Amino acid sequence: MDKAEPAPLLLTGEGLSVEGLAAVARGGHPVAIAPDGEARLKAARQVVERALAAGEPVYGLNTGLGARAGERLTDEALRAFSYQTIRGRAQALGAPLPTEVVRAAMLARLNGFLKGASGVSPSIAHGLRDCLNARVTPLVGETASIGAGDLCWMASLARALIGEGEMQDAAGRCAPAGEVLRTAGLSPLVLGPKDGLALANNSGMTAGLAGLAVAEATRLIGALQAATALSLEAFRANLSPLDPAILAARPQAGQAEAAVQLHQLLAGSTLLQPGVSRRLQDPLSLRNVAQIHGAALTALAWAKEAAEQEINGSSDNPVVLLEEGQMISGGGYHTPLLTLALESLSRALLQVAVAQAARLSKLLSQRFSDLPLFLATPGSHSNGFAPLMKVAEALVAEIAHLAQPVAIWPSLNADGVEDSLTNAPLAAKNLWKLLAAARRLVAIELIVACQAAELRDLAALPPALEALHGQVRALVPPLEADRPLGSEIERLAEAVLTDEGFAFFPHRSARSAV
């Protein structure tokens, strides 16, 4: 029997979580526009139409853009200007962005419309909704934005929505946009005044990518905590550094939360009994997980706050003020805070990755673990997981490279008018790529920790870790003889992202968020 279609995610212009965004962008969850969002759409459009009728100068409505903001548009030019805005700025280059990233941008822009600050025609919002639900997606090049709005990125997206360029259908086939829309029973968007600017001049692509990355990072850190707990158990680590009284002696944001989660994963472990641990003090990669992971949790919370502000905000210029019935120029498309928050999360995950590699080396060291060297099966003449340490360090090197801050310089755009940038898109892309490497590193730790626990020949694992062990072993058998592990690592890394994969603590299903 086919699964029933889930109830649509109701969009209001506020309250959209990164988990909800991921469910729509990656999982194809349907969306609907809430009545109050529809009402704000219509009210904002009325403000735009009154401004047009009054003939008052409004940036991008009846004036030129950028350095041409002082030029008034003729009535003839006004009718074509929305299309001209999109066609002239649809300049994205490179390989197409992943489908889920473009869908996330579409959702972020649609949700932003519902705040009533863009003044877009309601039919444009309806068209975005229909494309999301039909799972037809514009093909958009990966390079286009410096983070002073995503003008060229979003114009490239919008060009497909007006039936030009290329799109991907629900089955993943690429074809001319008009053909894909027609086959899906949809029509190209018909633009009125300001609609082109509302579709193009915003930070929707960066917001969508940041939201997806933060949702993925949330799952990753849950998986990291689970893998670390299994390593602590297999190593027979000293858990005294997780004691709340010890942590309270030097409070640090996030460390108590990290320790509580680890304690919950280790509930029922004999390590929680006095005198059971093997060593008085363990290496720092085991002893300081509360501090290292606590910093990552704190950085994640900041990044999530910043991303959710973006996907629930209006990055338009000009902005419609509904209560005042006015349109006023602003700077909400500029994203320096998002850049800093995403970079902080990337740097925090680098610290995590360095500790992970060190922890792996201790599990593989007979001197530290009291287990067979490299966790090789006794009598096998194998080097066990020793070769994987090279792969793990290569992943750490990639993470370190991607975690570097993005460059900032005075922009040279628009004849000197647009002289500032944030490069938030690059910070978001770097985090997105970094997370792929970090997932693989977590998968390696899960595999190694499972083998260590088995070689330790423990009477029983704590319940949560016993369940985790079973999930890993369902995908990756023990290493009894040398074999390539790449495909198994990839399969385990992918499971971190799926609801059907792992119930990692503190895993939060994307479906439960909608």
FENWO-V736910 format. One record per backbone hydrogen bond with DSSP energy under -0.5 kcal/mol. NH is the residue of the N-H (numbers start at 1). CO is the residue of the C=O. If there is no record, write none. Layout:
nh:co
NH:CO
NH:CO
This chain:
nh:co
9:30
10:8
11:9
11:32
17:15
21:17
22:18
23:19
24:20
25:21
26:22
27:22
28:24
29:23
32:9
34:11
34:32
38:34
39:35
40:36
41:37
42:38
43:39
44:40
45:41
46:42
47:43
48:44
49:45
50:46
51:47
52:48
53:49
54:50
55:51
56:51
60:64
61:58
62:58
63:58
64:68
64:71
68:65
69:66
71:68
73:62
78:74
79:75
80:76
80:77
81:77
82:78
84:80
85:81
86:82
87:83
88:84
89:85
89:86
90:86
91:89
92:152
93:143
97:140
101:98
102:98
103:99
104:100
105:101
106:102
107:103
108:104
109:105
110:106
111:107
112:108
113:109
114:110
115:112
116:113
117:112
124:121
125:121
126:122
127:123
128:124
129:125
130:126
131:127
132:128
133:129
134:130
135:131
135:132
136:131
137:168
139:166
140:138
142:95
143:93
147:149
148:149
149:333
150:202
154:150
155:151
156:152
157:153
158:154
159:155
160:156
160:157
161:157
162:158
163:160
164:159
167:175
168:137
169:173
172:169
175:167
177:165
178:163
180:176
181:177
182:178
183:179
184:180
185:182
186:181
189:161
191:189
195:192
196:192
198:194
199:195
200:196
201:197
202:200
207:203
208:204
209:205
210:206
211:207
212:208
213:209
214:210
215:211
216:212
217:213
218:214
219:215
220:216
221:217
222:218
223:219
224:220
225:221
226:222
227:223
228:224
229:225
230:226
231:227
232:228
233:229
234:230
235:231
236:232
237:232
239:237
241:238
242:239
243:240
247:243
248:244
249:245
249:246
250:247
251:248
255:252
256:252
258:254
259:255
260:256
261:257
262:258
263:259
264:260
265:261
266:262
267:264
269:266
272:269
273:270
276:273
278:236
286:283
287:283
288:284
289:286
292:288
293:289
294:290
295:291
296:292
297:293
298:294
299:295
300:296
301:297
302:298
303:299
304:300
305:301
306:302
307:303
308:304
309:305
310:306
311:307
312:308
313:310
315:313
319:328
320:117
321:319
321:326
322:320
325:321
326:321
328:319
334:331
335:147
339:335
340:336
341:337
342:338
343:339
344:340
345:341
346:342
347:343
348:344
349:345
350:346
351:347
352:348
353:349
354:350
355:351
356:352
357:353
358:354
359:355
360:356
361:357
362:358
363:359
364:360
365:361
366:364
368:365
369:365
370:366
374:364
375:372
376:373
380:377
385:374
386:383
388:385
389:385
389:386
390:386
390:387
391:387
392:388
393:389
394:390
395:391
396:392
397:393
398:394
399:395
400:396
401:397
402:398
403:399
404:401
411:419
413:418
416:413
417:414
418:413
419:417
422:146
423:146
427:423
428:424
429:425
430:426
431:427
432:428
433:429
434:430
435:431
436:432
436:433
437:433
438:434
439:435
440:436
441:437
442:438
443:439
444:440
445:441
446:442
447:443
448:444
449:445
450:446
451:447
452:448
453:449
454:450
455:451
456:452
457:453
457:454
458:453
465:265
466:462
467:463
468:464
469:465
470:466
471:467
472:468
473:469
474:470
475:471
475:472
476:472
480:478
489:485
490:486
491:487
492:488
493:489
494:490
495:491
496:492
496:493
497:494
498:495
501:498
502:495
502:498
504:502
507:504
513:509
513:510
514:511
